[in-house]
Amino acid sequence: MPVNSFENYPMTWKPHISKKGNVPLYIELARALEQDVRNGKLNPNDKLPPQRELADYLDVNLSTIARAFKLCTAKGLISGEVGRGTYISSDVLSNFPMLDQCGLDHCINLGASHPLYEQNKYIIDTLKHIIKKVNISSLFEYAEPSGRLRHKQSGQSWLSQFGLHVTAEKILISSGLQNSLAIILTSLFRFGDKIVTNSVVYPGIKNIASSLGIQLIPIPYIGENMNIDYLIQLCKNERIKGIYVIPDHHNPTAIYMSEKERGDLASIIRQYGLICIEDATYSFLSASPYTPITSMVPEQSIYISTVSNSLSAGLRVAFLSMPSPYLEQLKKGNSDINVMSAPLEVEVTSQLISTGVAQKIVQEKITRLQQRNKLVDQYLSGYSVHGTLNSQFRWLTLPLKWTGKQFEMRAKENGVQVFCCERFIVGSAVVEPAIRLAVSTPKNTDELESGLQILRHLLE
């Protein structure tokens, strides 16, 4: 009789596989592990049984377990160290889609961060105007890969409102943030290179870096600031090539860097010759612009400003400021990946900027976000909630009785989707339990208020 027939076999994980389908056993086992992470049976940092014990329990060959673990490691689900065993990766949840839904008709989505959609009416009006133009056919022809001159000039105007003043020839037009990051990492970095960033960060860069074999190294926080002393020691002892930062309304924590912190970072970037990737996706939300780090170290920094959150999710357009040393490499990378960005989308964006409608959209979005954030402050008073009235999302620090994953699962059971801190963790970083609340995603303020009432009840 195989060992797995004993109900009380001591195992930290007892997967259920059928052994009857056409799917190879190692794939079925890997799927079972992924599913148990998704449904909360396995959590970040949980220890898995030794491979030999698992093979014995399931009555399969050891090679089957080895192949399943190899597949799970490649997918970022598990990690192992000689002498310590195999564990669920601490950042495993960041490998899952950020567009997850509750799967319930009554689910209130405070998880995936969507921009407000009410202002899309202005996009439609602008598109109707463009279609009536005589030379509309030119927008369906090939053009300069880095963007047409008049579109770059609109990009100049757009970037200037954030305190960044660059010439048109140093602007590259790409197809949104994710596309921009892919261009930068493939053009300027190689397999094995190291990039430092915050201990919790936008998962998009994690996924791209992982696929390219580029290592992200987390810098811990001291309060709301990046630990500068830790960063300096890291630069002294490791071959760090780049740094990725979101200085304004950081995703996911919603905090922003002070002028001093930006200056300190700029000095380190200059001293150690780092390539700075400055993500300005949410800079449009700042009440008054802070100095971009790119302005302090212009020859070592690439600045990314997208319009999908500020203007419309349907406009996959980003303006990149390219420094002279990397200009040709980034142009080639853009050409290799995109050939060119869609001229029609860029033309809509350009028209919105030149007519002043873009600024109107931004102001309306901020006004509505302020209304929503007042509700957040009202219902979550007494708790530590990072972010301002202008923030598109907020970062709620949880009471220590919770982990982020536990709270996300409990909220989901009660019909509210939130995203836990474990989805954003870089490597094996240790952070306080927290969740991100996407304030702008609910359909209206009534839905937001209902979601906040449920969360308050859970917290209490």
C-alpha positions in Angstrom: 0.0 0.0 0.0 1.5 3.4 -1.0 2.3 5.8 1.8 -0.2 8.4 0.4 -3.1 6.2 1.6 -2.4 7.2 5.2 -4.6 10.2 6.1 -2.3 11.5 8.8 0.8 11.6 6.7 2.7 14.6 8.1 3.0 17.1 5.2 3.1 20.9 5.1 1.3 20.7 1.7 -1.0 17.9 0.5 -1.8 18.6 -3.2 -4.6 16.8 -4.9 -3.9 15.5 -8.4 -6.0 13.0 -10.4 -3.3 11.0 -12.3 -6.1 10.2 -14.8 -6.0 13.0 -17.3 -3.9 13.5 -20.4 -1.9 16.3 -18.8 1.6 15.3 -17.6 1.8 14.8 -13.9 4.4 17.4 -13.3 2.3 20.1 -15.1 -0.8 19.0 -13.1 1.2 19.3 -9.8 2.5 22.7 -10.8 -1.0 23.9 -11.6 -2.2 22.5 -8.2 0.5 24.6 -6.4 -0.4 27.7 -8.3 -4.1 27.2 -7.6 -3.5 26.7 -3.9 -1.5 30.0 -3.8 -4.4 31.8 -5.5 -7.0 30.4 -3.2 -5.0 31.1 0.0 -4.1 27.5 1.0 -0.5 28.4 0.4 0.9 31.8 1.3 4.2 33.7 0.7 7.1 32.2 2.7 5.3 28.9 3.4 7.7 26.0 3.5 7.0 23.1 1.1 7.7 19.4 1.8 11.0 18.0 0.7 10.8 16.7 -2.8 11.5 13.1 -1.8 8.7 13.2 0.8 6.3 14.7 -1.7 7.1 12.0 -4.2 6.5 9.4 -1.5 3.2 10.9 -0.5 1.9 11.1 -4.0 3.4 7.8 -5.0 5.2 9.3 -8.1 8.7 9.4 -9.3 11.1 11.9 -7.7 11.8 13.2 -11.2 8.2 14.3 -11.6 8.4 16.4 -8.4 11.7 17.9 -9.6 10.2 18.9 -13.0 7.2 20.4 -11.3 9.4 22.4 -8.9 11.6 23.6 -11.8 8.5 24.8 -13.6 7.2 26.6 -10.5 10.6 28.2 -10.0 10.6 29.5 -13.5 7.2 31.0 -13.0 8.3 32.8 -9.8 6.0 30.7 -7.6 8.7 29.1 -5.4 12.4 29.6 -4.4 14.8 27.3 -2.7 18.1 27.5 -0.9 20.5 24.7 -0.3 20.2 23.6 3.4 17.0 25.6 4.0 14.4 23.9 1.7 11.9 25.2 -0.7 9.5 28.0 0.0 6.6 29.9 -1.6 8.2 33.0 -3.0 7.7 36.1 -0.8 6.7 38.1 -3.9 4.6 35.3 -5.4 1.4 37.3 -5.6 3.0 39.9 -7.9 3.2 37.2 -10.6 -0.6 37.1 -10.9 -2.6 39.4 -13.1 -3.4 42.8 -11.5 -6.8 42.8 -13.2 -8.1 40.0 -10.9 -11.8 40.3 -10.1 -13.8 38.9 -7.2 -15.8 36.6 -9.5 -19.0 37.9 -8.0 -21.7 40.0 -9.6 -21.8 42.3 -6.5 -18.0 42.7 -6.2 -16.8 46.2 -5.5 -13.4 46.6 -7.2 -10.9 48.5 -5.1 -8.1 46.3 -6.4 -7.0 47.0 -10.0 -6.3 50.7 -10.3 -8.3 52.2 -13.2 -8.4 55.9 -14.1 -11.8 57.7 -13.9 -13.7 57.2 -17.2 -16.1 60.1 -17.0 -13.9 62.4 -19.0 -13.8 60.0 -22.1 -16.5 62.2 -23.6 -13.8 64.8 -24.4 -11.7 62.1 -26.1 -14.7 61.1 -28.3 -15.3 64.8 -29.2 -11.7 65.3 -30.2 -11.7 62.1 -32.2 -14.7 63.2 -34.1 -13.0 66.5 -34.9 -9.9 64.7 -36.2 -11.9 62.4 -38.5 -13.3 65.4 -40.3 -9.8 66.7 -41.1 -8.8 66.5 -44.8 -5.4 64.9 -44.1 -6.8 62.1 -41.9 -5.3 59.5 -44.2 -1.8 60.5 -43.1 -2.5 59.1 -39.7 -2.7 55.6 -41.2 0.7 55.7 -42.8 4.2 54.9 -41.6 6.0 57.7 -39.9 9.3 58.3 -38.0 9.7 55.5 -35.4 10.4 58.0 -32.6 7.4 60.1 -33.4 6.4 63.0 -35.7 7.9 66.4 -35.0 4.7 68.2 -34.2 3.7 65.3 -31.8 7.1 65.6 -30.1 6.5 69.4 -29.7 3.2 68.5 -28.0 5.2 66.2 -25.8 7.5 69.2 -24.9 4.5 71.2 -23.8 3.2 68.2 -21.8 6.5 67.6 -20.0 7.1 71.2 -19.2 4.1 71.3 -16.8 6.0 68.8 -14.6 9.1 71.0 -14.6 11.0 69.1 -17.3 12.2 71.2 -20.2 13.8 69.2 -23.1 14.3 69.7 -26.8 12.0 67.9 -29.3 14.8 65.7 -30.6 15.3 64.2 -27.1 11.7 63.1 -26.9 10.6 59.6 -27.9 6.9 58.6 -28.2 6.1 55.1 -27.1 2.9 53.1 -26.5 2.4 53.5 -22.7 4.3 52.7 -19.5 4.8 49.0 -19.9 6.0 49.5 -23.5 8.4 52.2 -22.4 9.9 50.0 -19.7 10.4 47.1 -22.2 12.2 49.5 -24.5 14.4 50.8 -21.8 15.3 47.5 -20.2 16.0 45.7 -23.5 18.0 48.7 -24.9 20.2 49.6 -21.9 20.4 46.5 -19.7 21.6 43.0 -20.1 21.0 39.6 -18.5 22.4 39.6 -14.9 22.3 43.4 -14.5 21.0 44.8 -11.2 18.5 47.6 -10.7 17.6 49.0 -7.3 14.1 50.1 -6.4 11.6 50.4 -3.5 10.8 47.3 -1.5 7.3 47.5 -2.9 6.8 48.6 -6.4 4.7 48.6 -9.6 4.7 44.9 -10.6 5.0 45.7 -14.4 8.7 46.4 -14.1 9.1 43.2 -12.1 7.6 41.0 -14.8 9.7 42.6 -17.6 12.9 42.5 -15.6 12.3 38.8 -14.6 11.7 37.8 -18.2 15.0 39.5 -19.2 17.0 38.0 -16.4 17.5 41.5 -14.8 17.6 41.5 -11.0 15.6 44.0 -9.0 17.1 44.7 -5.6 14.8 46.2 -2.9 15.8 49.3 -0.9 13.9 49.4 2.5 12.1 52.4 3.8 12.8 54.5 6.9 9.3 55.8 7.6 8.2 57.2 4.2 11.7 57.6 2.8 14.0 55.3 0.9 16.9 54.2 3.1 19.7 56.3 1.5 22.5 54.8 3.7 21.5 51.3 2.7 21.5 52.4 -1.0 25.0 53.9 -0.7 26.4 50.7 0.8 24.7 48.6 -1.9 26.2 50.7 -4.6 29.7 50.3 -2.9 29.4 46.5 -2.6 27.4 45.5 -5.6 27.6 46.2 -9.4 24.4 48.2 -9.5 23.6 49.5 -13.0 20.3 51.3 -12.6 17.6 52.7 -10.3 13.8 52.7 -10.9 11.9 55.3 -9.0 8.3 56.8 -8.9 8.9 60.0 -7.0 5.3 61.3 -7.2 2.3 59.3 -5.8 4.4 56.2 -5.7 2.6 53.0 -6.9 1.5 51.3 -4.6 2.2 53.4 -1.4 1.0 56.8 -2.8 3.9 58.5 -1.0 6.1 61.1 -2.7 9.7 62.2 -2.4 10.7 65.4 -0.8 13.0 67.8 -2.6 15.8 66.7 -0.2 15.3 63.0 -1.0 15.3 63.8 -4.7 18.6 65.7 -4.3 20.2 62.9 -2.3 19.2 60.4 -4.9 20.5 62.5 -7.7 23.9 62.8 -6.0 24.1 59.0 -5.6 23.0 58.5 -9.2 25.8 60.9 -10.4 28.5 59.5 -8.1 27.9 55.8 -9.0 27.1 56.3 -12.7 23.6 54.8 -12.4 21.0 54.8 -15.1 17.9 56.4 -13.6 14.4 55.4 -14.8 12.0 58.0 -13.5 8.4 56.9 -13.7 6.2 60.0 -13.7 2.9 58.2 -14.4 1.1 59.9 -11.5 2.9 63.3 -11.4 -0.2 64.9 -12.9 -1.8 64.4 -9.5 0.6 66.7 -7.6 -0.9 70.0 -6.4 2.4 71.7 -7.3 5.2 70.1 -9.3 8.4 68.9 -7.5 11.7 69.0 -9.2 12.1 65.9 -11.4 15.2 63.9 -10.6 15.8 63.9 -14.3 16.4 67.6 -14.2 19.1 67.1 -11.6 21.0 64.4 -13.5 19.7 64.9 -17.1 22.5 62.9 -18.8 21.8 59.8 -16.7 18.0 59.8 -16.5 15.1 58.6 -18.7 11.8 60.3 -17.8 8.5 58.5 -18.6 5.2 60.4 -18.7 2.2 58.5 -19.8 -1.4 59.8 -20.5 -3.4 56.6 -19.9 -4.2 57.6 -16.3 -4.2 61.4 -16.7 -6.3 61.6 -19.9 -7.8 58.2 -21.0 -7.0 54.5 -20.5 -7.6 54.1 -24.2 -4.7 56.3 -25.2 -1.6 54.1 -25.0 0.8 57.0 -25.4 4.0 57.9 -23.4 6.5 60.7 -23.8 10.1 59.7 -22.9 12.9 62.2 -22.3 16.1 60.6 -23.7 19.6 61.7 -22.5 22.2 62.2 -25.2 24.3 59.1 -24.2 21.4 56.7 -24.6 19.5 58.5 -27.4 20.4 56.2 -30.3 20.1 53.0 -28.3 16.6 53.9 -27.2 15.6 54.9 -30.7 16.7 51.6 -32.0 15.0 49.7 -29.1 11.8 51.6 -29.9 12.1 50.7 -33.6 12.8 47.1 -32.8 9.8 46.7 -30.5 7.2 49.1 -31.9 8.3 50.1 -35.4 6.2 53.1 -34.4 3.4 54.1 -32.0 -0.1 54.4 -33.4 -0.2 57.9 -35.1 -4.0 58.2 -34.5 -3.7 57.8 -30.7 -0.8 60.2 -30.6 -2.7 62.7 -32.8 -5.6 62.6 -30.3 -3.2 63.2 -27.4 -1.5 66.0 -29.3 -4.9 67.7 -30.0 -5.9 67.4 -26.4 -2.7 69.1 -25.2 -2.7 71.9 -27.8 -6.3 72.8 -27.3 -6.1 72.9 -23.5 -8.6 70.1 -23.1 -6.0 67.9 -21.5 -5.6 70.3 -18.6 -9.4 70.4 -18.3 -9.6 66.6 -18.1 -6.8 66.6 -15.4 -8.5 69.2 -13.3 -11.9 67.4 -13.5 -10.3 64.1 -12.5 -8.5 65.7 -9.5 -11.8 67.3 -8.3 -13.6 64.0 -8.4 -10.6 62.2 -6.7 -10.7 64.7 -3.9 -14.4 63.9 -3.4 -13.6 60.2 -3.2 -10.6 60.6 -1.0 -12.7 62.6 1.6 -14.8 59.4 1.9 -11.7 57.3 2.4 -10.4 59.6 5.2 -13.9 59.6 6.8 -14.4 55.8 6.9 -10.8 54.9 7.6 -10.1 57.6 10.3 -8.0 56.3 13.1 -6.0 54.1 10.7 -2.7 54.8 8.9 -3.6 55.7 5.3 -0.9 57.0 3.0 -1.7 59.4 0.2 -3.4 62.7 -0.3 -6.8 63.9 -1.5 -5.4 63.9 -5.0 -4.3 60.3 -5.0 -5.7 57.7 -7.4 -5.1 55.0 -4.8 -4.3 54.8 -1.1 -2.1 52.6 1.0 -3.7 51.3 4.2 -1.4 49.9 6.9 -3.2 47.0 8.6 -3.3 46.1 12.3 -0.6 43.5 13.0 -3.1 40.7 13.5 -3.5 40.6 9.7 -1.2 39.8 6.8 -2.0 41.6 3.6 -3.0 38.3 1.9 -5.3 37.3 4.7 -7.1 40.7 4.6 -7.4 40.5 0.8 -9.0 37.1 1.0 -11.4 38.1 3.8 -12.4 41.3 1.9 -13.0 39.2 -1.2 -15.3 36.9 0.7 -17.3 40.0 1.7 -17.5 41.2 -1.9 -14.7 43.8 -2.0 -11.5 43.3 -4.1 -8.4 45.0 -2.7 -4.7 44.3 -3.5 -2.4 43.2 -0.6 1.2 44.3 -0.1 2.5 40.9 -1.1 1.5 41.6 -4.7 4.0 44.4 -4.8 7.0 43.1 -2.8 10.4 43.0 -4.5 12.4 39.8 -3.8 12.5 38.9 -0.2 11.8 42.4 1.2 10.0 42.6 4.5 7.2 45.2 4.8 4.4 46.0 7.2 1.1 44.3 6.3 -0.9 46.7 4.1 -3.3 46.9 1.2 -3.7 49.2 -1.8 -7.1 50.8 -2.3 -7.9 51.9 -5.8 -10.0 54.9 -5.0 -10.8 55.8 -8.7 -12.0 52.3 -9.8 -15.5 52.0 -8.3 -18.2 53.1 -10.7 -19.4 55.9 -8.5 -19.1 57.3 -5.0 -22.0 55.3 -3.7 -20.2 52.1 -4.6 -16.9 53.4 -3.1 -18.8 54.2 0.1 -20.3 50.7 0.3 -16.8 49.2 -0.1 -15.3 51.4 2.5 -18.1 50.5 5.0 -17.3 46.8 4.5 -13.6 47.3 5.0 -14.1 49.4 8.1 -16.3 46.6 9.5 -13.5 44.0 8.8 -10.9 46.2 10.4 -12.9 46.5 13.6 
